[in-house]
Amino acid sequence: MKKWMKAIALLMVLIFVLAACNSEKAETTEADASEGGYEETTIRLAYNLPADHHISKGIEQFAKDVTEKSGGAVKVQVYPAGQLLSDKDMNQSILSGGVEMGLNSSTLWSSTVPAMGIFDVPYIFENYDKAGEFINGEFGDKLSAAMEEKGAKVLMYADYGYTQFANNKRPLKSPSDFKGLKIRSIGDIPSELIKAYGASPVFMGGGEVYMALQRNTVDGATSGTTAMVQRKYDEVVKYLTINNYAYLEFILAVNKDFWDGLPEKTQTLLTETAQESENWIRAQAKAEDEKTAKQLEEKGMEVYIVPEEDLPEWKEAGMPAWDAFTKNSGELGKELLELVDEQ
């Protein structure tokens, strides 16, 4: 009996010691979390670009880096290529909290913040470096503030690159060559430009364009050459005109209420990692534009590069698009154009 009593007593001592150790470990873990850890959270991130687009690669790396840097506490679940939301449904879902984070074009955001249409104003950014300077300065700050007022926190401006025109009917060597064509558009300002050139704009999402071109529902489309390669435009379109008329951005935005509810440390992690990805994407834009334009030519498309001395004619013919932007974008639009004019 004494042996059993001693064994029980020893067992109780061991249980007490283990409980004390576990309590100490829990306190240490809590202290570590408060000092340097991350609160567990899951963020759904949706986008529609093809998986091999340079922006898609940057977004995928962003999600991976956030998860790794947080030790797996902040999980970014990516839904690429329209798996979760179409580009037409994306913005409303972000604003309503249907998804925490999403990537969509500045063109489509212009229906929520009209001044975001500045990226579609033709011939406003003369080169890649100039576009980056504006986005990283007061110009970008004003747009981000306007987005927050609507309920979306801008986390990243992802450079898509320049947009061009492709069509099946004839080479577009001057604005007058657009007359009578049906051109797929991606928003209000591009539509105004297409109309100014004498063509009819037809709005549709990126995933619908290939079939529309194949079935002659439209005669042509406006897009970046990177997306043209990935969406196999060369199979259904003959002519490509490179005039660098607009420098398109894709916006990585977060639902503002969700953002405000995140711990400051998590916000800092997301902001800093997004900046790293933004810089990487910007560095890829020019190289991707040049590479994919060459690929389209090699695949059989007839490529016409508008000579620099002819661009004033294209810009003058496109002034109705400038007027439409000024009319619809209010005071903020005027401020942005003034910032551009000052440079």
N, C-alpha and C positions, 0 to 999 in steps of 0.2 A: 504494500500500500504506500509506504514512504517513497519507494522508487517512482510510483505513478504520480504522486504529489509533486515530487521534484521535477519530473518531466513536464507536468502541466505548468508549473511555475516558470520553468525555463522557456516553454513555448510562449507564455504570456509576455515574458521579457522580450523575446524575439519579435513578437507582434508589435509591441510598443516601440521598439527600435526602428522597425520597418516603417511604421506609421509616421514616426518623427522624421525619418529620412524623406519619405514621400512628401510630407508637408513642406519640408525645407526645399525640396526639388521644385514643388509647385510654386512656392514663393519666388524662387530664383527664376523660373520660367516667366512668371508674371513680370518680374523686374526687368528681365531681358526684353520682353515684349514692349514694355513701356519705354525702355531706353533706346532700343534699336530695331525691334521687330515690326512686322506689318500686320494689320488687322486683316483677317481672311475675307476675301471678297471675290466674286466672279463677275467679269465684265464680258458681255456679248458684243462682238464687233462684226458688223456686216459690211460687205462691199460687193460691187458688181463687175469690176474689171477682170479680164482674163488672168489666170493664175501666173502666167509668165510675163505679165506687164511689169515694168520696172517699179511702178508705184505699188503694185501688189507685193512684189518681193520686199520692198521697204516696210510695208504694213505687217507682213508676216514676221519679219525680223523684229519689228517693234513689239509685237505680241510676245514673241519668244523671249526677248530681253527683259520685258517687264516681269514675266513669270519667273525667270531665272534670278533676276536681281532681288526679287522679294522672297526668294527661297520657296517659291511655290504658293505663297500666301495670297498673292494677287494674281488670279488666273484670268488671262484674256483668251476667251474662246472665239476663234475666227470662223466666220461663215462667208466663204468667198464666192465669186462668180454668180451672185444672185440666188444662192441657196436659201437664204432666209427672207430677203426683201428685194424687190425690184428697185431700180434707181428712181422710178416715179413715186414709190411708196416710202422711200427711205427717210426723207426729211420729216414727214409727219410722225413717223414712228419714233424718231429721235426726240422730237419736241414733246410727244405725249408720254415718253418713257416706255414705249413698247419694246425698245431696244436701248441699251445703255450708251452705245457708241456706234457710229457709222461713218463711212466714207462716201462722199458724193461730190459731184461736180459743182463748181462755183456757179455755173449756168443755172442749174436746177435750184440752187439756194437763192437765186435772184428773185424767185417768186415770193420768198419770205422776207429777204432783205434786198430790195431793188438795187441798192448801190453795189451789191456783189456782182452785178452785171458788168462792172467796170472791166473785168477780164475778157469780156466779149466785145468791147468797143474796138473796132478794127484799127490796126496799125498803131496802137497806143504804146506798146513796149517794143523798142527797136532791137533789143537783143536779150539774151538769157541773163547776163549779169545785171542789167538795168532792172529787170523784173524782180530779181532777188533782192536788190537794194530797196525797192519800194515795199516789198512784202515784209522785210525785216525792220522797217522804220515806222514813221507816223502813219503812213498810208495803211499798212497792215493793222496797226493798233486801232484805227478808227473802224475798220471793218469788223474786227473781232469784238469791239465794244457793242456795235450794232447787233451782232449775232447774239450776244449775251442778253441783250434787252428782249430778244424774242424767245429766249429759253434754251440756247445752245452755246456751250463753251467750245471755242475753237482751240483744238489741241495741236493741229498741224496744217500747214499749207503745203500740199504735195504737188510739185511741178509736173504737170502732164506734158508740157511742151507745146509747140506751135500746132495750130490746126490748119488743115488744108482742104482742098476740094477735089473730089473724084467723081467721074461721071462716065456714062456709056455712049454718049452721043457724038461728042467732038472735043478737040483740044480747047481748053478755056485760056486763051491768050490775052483776052481783054474783057472788061466787064460786059461789053455788048454780046459776048459769046454765050452768056447765061440765058439770053432771052428765050422764053418758052419752056425751059427745063423745070422739072419737078425735083427739088433737092431736099433730102432729109436734113432737118434742122434739129438743134439741141436746146433751143430756148428762144426767148423773145428778141433779144438783140441780134443774134445770128439770123433770125427770120427777117428782121428789118433789113439786114445787109443783103440777104438773098433776094428780097423784093426790090431793093434799090438797084440790084444788078439785072433785074428783069425776069427773074425766075420765081417759081412758086414754092414756098417752104412747106414741108410736110413733117410734123413732129412725130417722133417715135423713139423708143428706147434703143440702146445700143445692141441688145440681143436680137432685135427685130430686123435690123438693116440688111443682113445678108440675104434673107429670103425676099425682102422687098425689092432689092436690086436684081435678084435672080428672076423674079416674076415681073419685072418692069413696072412695079407699083410706083417706084421712084426712078428717076433717070440718074441720080447721083446722090452724094452725101458729103457732109463736112465732118471731119474727124482728124485725129492725129495719125501720123503714119505708123506709129507703134501699134495702135489698135487696129489699123487697116491690115497689117501683117497678121496679127493674131486672130482677127476675125475673117481672114482669107479673102479680103476684097479682090485680090488679083484674080480669083476664080470667076468673079461676076462683074468686074469693072475694067474698062480699058484705059481710061485717061486719068492722069493725076496732075494737078496744078499746084505747085508749091509757091505760095505767096505770103506765108507766115502772118496771116491776117489777125490772129488772136492767140494770146499766150494763156492757155487754160490752166486753171488750178483745180485740184480736188481738195476738199475740206474734210479733215478728220474732226468730227464734232462729238461732244458728249452732252447728254441731257443735263441741263444746268442744275436741276434739283438733285439729281444723283451725284453730280460733281460736288455740290456744296455739302453733301452728307459724307463725303470721304474724309478720312483723317488727313491732316496736313502733310504727313510724311508720304502717304500714298499719292497725293496730288503732286508733290515734288518729284516723286519717282516717275509718274506718267509724263509730267511736263519735260523733264530733262531727257528722258528716253525718246520722247516725240521729237525733240529738237535734234537729237543725233540722227534719227531716221529722216527728218526733213532735209538735213544737210546732205545726207547720202543720196536721197532721191533727186535733189536739185542738181547734184553733180552728174547724175545719169541722164538727165533730160536731153541735153544737147547731143550727146553721143548716141542715144537711142534714136533721136530724130534723124540724124545723118545715116545711121546704119540701116534703119528700116526703110527710108526712102530709096536707098540703093538696092535693098532686097526686093522691093516692089518692082523696080525697073528690071532687075535680073529675072523676076518671075513673069515678065512680059508686059507690064504696064508701060504705056507711053508717058514719060515724065516731062513736064514743061516747068522750068524754073523762071518765074517772072523776074526780068532784069531790074536791078535796083533803080535805074533811071525811069522805069515805067510805073513804079509804085505810087508816085503822086497821083497818077490818073486813077488808080484803083482806090486810093484813099478819098479822093474828091468825089468819086461816084458813090462811095459808101457813107457820105456824110449824113444821110437820113438816119443811119444807125446811131450816130453820135447824138443827133437831135432827139431820137427816141429815148436814149439813155438819160439825157439831161432832163427831159420832161418827166420821166417816171421815177427817177432816183432821188428827187428832192434836194434838200440843202447838202446832205452828205455827198451825193453824187457830184455836185458842183465843187465841194471842197477837195474831193479826190482828183478831179480834173485839174484844179488849180495847182495841187501838189505836183502833178505830172508836168504841167506847163512851166513850173518853176525850175525844173531840172534842165 
